Amino acid sequence: MYKEYEYVIIGAGIAGSSTAYFLSEYSDSILLIDRNCDIAQGASGAAGAFLSPLLGKPNKFKELITSALKFSTSFYKDNILNEITNCGVVRIPKNNENREKFESYKPYMDFEYEEEGEGYFFKIGSQINSYETCRFLAKDVEKLFNYEAEHIKKEGEFWLINDEIKAKKLILTTGADTSLIDEKYFNIRAVWGQKIDIYTTTCIDVNYHKECSLSISRFDEEKKKYKVSIGATHHRFNCDMKVCNHCIKTSNINKMFSHSYGESTVNNDTKKLLKLANEIKNLEDVEICDIKIGPRASSTDYFPMVGKLINSKTTIKKFPHLVNGSHVKNEMLSSYDNLFVLNGVGGRGFVLSPYLAKNLVEHIIKNNNLEETILTHRLFKRWVKKNS
Ligand SMILES: Cc1cc2nc3c(=O)[nH]c(=O)nc-3n(C[C@H](O)[C@H](O)[C@H](O)COP(=O)(O)OP(=O)(O)OC[C@H]3O[C@@H](n4cnc5c(N)ncnc54)[C@H](O)[C@@H]3O)c2cc1C
């Protein structure tokens, strides 16, 4: 017997939970699936979940991050005030060259700031409780955990997941694991990272970001010390995902090591994070209380991938001259029927996901247009050109 839903979302991180939240305003037939035993056990559970502005000269990417930061900060404050600490962030240039860059960005700051000590204080800066936030966002939809979506296929008007679950519309929010998407242009790379939580006797009253982020401290009554998060590191490993997707498939925040991310990487990252954090604030009487690692999903041009998924085979069949570099309008490209993605949110998943999920849901329900820069079309077009 098939179980049948109007919407099935695969992947219960911040991208999937945000999508579940906005979709639940329109439907009560939604299933959210994850292979892990709970919500936010992939990259979303490893995140420091800092929300911070992007500094720089105007460009499309900065425009996107600024819009998302404005939207998501208000969204979290309006809906889950207890899980956002909007204490501001001090951004500190890491060296003289970086200080000069900051100076040149001054005419283009999208948010209010004040110069403070060695850095710049932005009151928009926040930190999110990642687990509670995802839990809240997914509260109104049915959830299926410990369930691996091994294959998907279209049969008639439905998508079939493992020949067991039927969905009229399927949304893939699978983060760094893109194995359900058989499209070469859908090039998402895992950028692994580590965050640590420590106890310290040092009190910190805002978030900081220099070469790493250091959170505001929270007093732990039992421990009689402050708890602080420090993140994050960045590693790319040269594994061919088509050959070995093992680390990504088995990664979850309760399992610290993988093939590539061994004990020595974890120990070195811990030392590195403590050193970088101490360059921001002198942390006294430090005890490490938690270490999390996770794979961020990063696209090749750093923009997210949102909306319909272009079907390269049918598109090339329809427009064979595409391989010779001819131009075809986006709306003419052929996409998979009733299949959508929200992926590639990289190192800013908690900034981007609520904003992108709202836009994606309005695209699915009301056929609203999505910004061109986030469509899967762009990477398809680049891939066709490169491979012609
Ligand atoms: C150490 C670290 C620190 C970070 N710090 C920040 C920060 O300060 N601020 C910020 O905004 N972002 C930060 N990020 C980035 C942020 O965590 C990610 O952008 C975000 O979590 C990605 O969310 P996601 O839902 O796309 O992926 P994930 O959270 O990885 O969720 C994808 C889910 O899909 C499930 N899945 C995949 N395939 C299948 C399948 N076939 N069947 C069933 N389930 C499947 C996985 O189990 C996983 O739970 C950080 C990331 C890391 C690793």
The ligand as a Tripos MOL2 file, in Angstrom:
@<TRIPOS>MOLECULE
LIG
   53    58     1     0     0
SMALL
NO_CHARGES

@<TRIPOS>ATOM
      1 C1         30.5450   23.7720   11.2230 C.3       1 LIG1
      2 C2         29.5230   24.5710   10.4820 C.ar      1 LIG1
      3 C3         29.2270   25.8610   10.8970 C.ar      1 LIG1
      4 C4         28.2670   26.6160   10.2140 C.ar      1 LIG1
      5 N1         27.9550   27.8720   10.6620 N.ar      1 LIG1
      6 C5         26.9400   28.5700   10.0750 C.ar      1 LIG1
      7 C6         26.5670   29.8480   10.5660 C.ar      1 LIG1
      8 O1         27.1510   30.3590   11.5110 O.2       1 LIG1
      9 N2         25.5190   30.4830    9.9490 N.ar      1 LIG1
     10 C7         24.8360   29.9390    8.8990 C.ar      1 LIG1
     11 O2         23.8730   30.5400    8.3970 O.2       1 LIG1
     12 N3         25.1970   28.7140    8.4130 N.ar      1 LIG1
     13 C8         26.2330   28.0440    8.9600 C.ar      1 LIG1
     14 N4         26.6130   26.8380    8.4630 N.ar      1 LIG1
     15 C9         25.9880   26.3590    7.2240 C.3       1 LIG1
     16 C10        24.6540   25.7010    7.5040 C.3       1 LIG1
     17 O3         24.7980   24.7760    8.5300 O.3       1 LIG1
     18 C11        24.1650   25.0160    6.2370 C.3       1 LIG1
     19 O4         24.1050   25.9550    5.1810 O.3       1 LIG1
     20 C12        22.7610   24.4610    6.4170 C.3       1 LIG1
     21 O5         22.6840   23.7190    7.5880 O.3       1 LIG1
     22 C13        22.4060   23.5770    5.2480 C.3       1 LIG1
     23 O6         21.1010   23.1290    5.4680 O.3       1 LIG1
     24 P1         20.4460   22.0160    4.5710 P.3       1 LIG1
     25 O7         19.0940   21.8040    5.1000 O.co2     1 LIG1
     26 O8         20.6410   22.3720    3.1380 O.co2     1 LIG1
     27 O9         21.3980   20.7250    4.7890 O.3       1 LIG1
     28 P2         21.4590   19.6960    6.0030 P.3       1 LIG1
     29 O10        21.2750   20.3510    7.3130 O.co2     1 LIG1
     30 O11        22.7070   18.8940    5.8110 O.co2     1 LIG1
     31 O12        20.1800   18.7830    5.7580 O.3       1 LIG1
     32 C14        20.0800   17.8680    4.7170 C.3       1 LIG1
     33 C15        19.3710   16.6390    5.2670 C.3       1 LIG1
     34 O13        19.0060   15.7950    4.2020 O.3       1 LIG1
     35 C16        19.0530   14.4610    4.6670 C.3       1 LIG1
     36 N5         19.1380   13.5780    3.4880 N.ar      1 LIG1
     37 C17        19.9540   13.7320    2.4020 C.ar      1 LIG1
     38 N6         19.7130   12.7610    1.4960 N.ar      1 LIG1
     39 C18        18.7320   11.9790    2.0160 C.ar      1 LIG1
     40 C19        18.0660   10.8070    1.5530 C.ar      1 LIG1
     41 N7         18.3510   10.2660    0.3610 N.pl3     1 LIG1
     42 N8         17.1200   10.2440    2.3470 N.ar      1 LIG1
     43 C20        16.8150   10.7910    3.5640 C.ar      1 LIG1
     44 N9         17.4240   11.8990    4.0550 N.ar      1 LIG1
     45 C21        18.3510   12.4810    3.2880 C.ar      1 LIG1
     46 C22        20.3190   14.4420    5.5370 C.3       1 LIG1
     47 O14        20.2590   13.3920    6.4490 O.3       1 LIG1
     48 C23        20.2660   15.8230    6.2030 C.3       1 LIG1
     49 O15        19.6590   15.7640    7.4610 O.3       1 LIG1
     50 C24        27.5860   26.0570    9.1020 C.ar      1 LIG1
     51 C25        27.8790   24.7550    8.7030 C.ar      1 LIG1
     52 C26        28.8420   24.0110    9.3710 C.ar      1 LIG1
     53 C27        29.1370   22.6090    8.9220 C.3       1 LIG1
@<TRIPOS>BOND
     1     1     2 1
     2     2     3 ar
     3     2    52 ar
     4     3     4 ar
     5     4     5 ar
     6     4    50 ar
     7     5     6 ar
     8     6     7 ar
     9     6    13 1
    10     7     8 2
    11     7     9 ar
    12     9    10 ar
    13    10    11 2
    14    10    12 ar
    15    12    13 ar
    16    13    14 ar
    17    14    15 1
    18    14    50 ar
    19    15    16 1
    20    16    17 1
    21    16    18 1
    22    18    19 1
    23    18    20 1
    24    20    21 1
    25    20    22 1
    26    22    23 1
    27    23    24 1
    28    24    25 2
    29    24    26 1
    30    24    27 1
    31    27    28 1
    32    28    29 2
    33    28    30 1
    34    28    31 1
    35    31    32 1
    36    32    33 1
    37    33    34 1
    38    33    48 1
    39    34    35 1
    40    35    36 1
    41    35    46 1
    42    36    37 ar
    43    36    45 ar
    44    37    38 ar
    45    38    39 ar
    46    39    40 ar
    47    39    45 ar
    48    40    41 1
    49    40    42 ar
    50    42    43 ar
    51    43    44 ar
    52    44    45 ar
    53    46    47 1
    54    46    48 1
    55    48    49 1
    56    50    51 ar
    57    51    52 ar
    58    52    53 1
@<TRIPOS>SUBSTRUCTURE
     1 LIG1         1 GROUP 0 **** ****
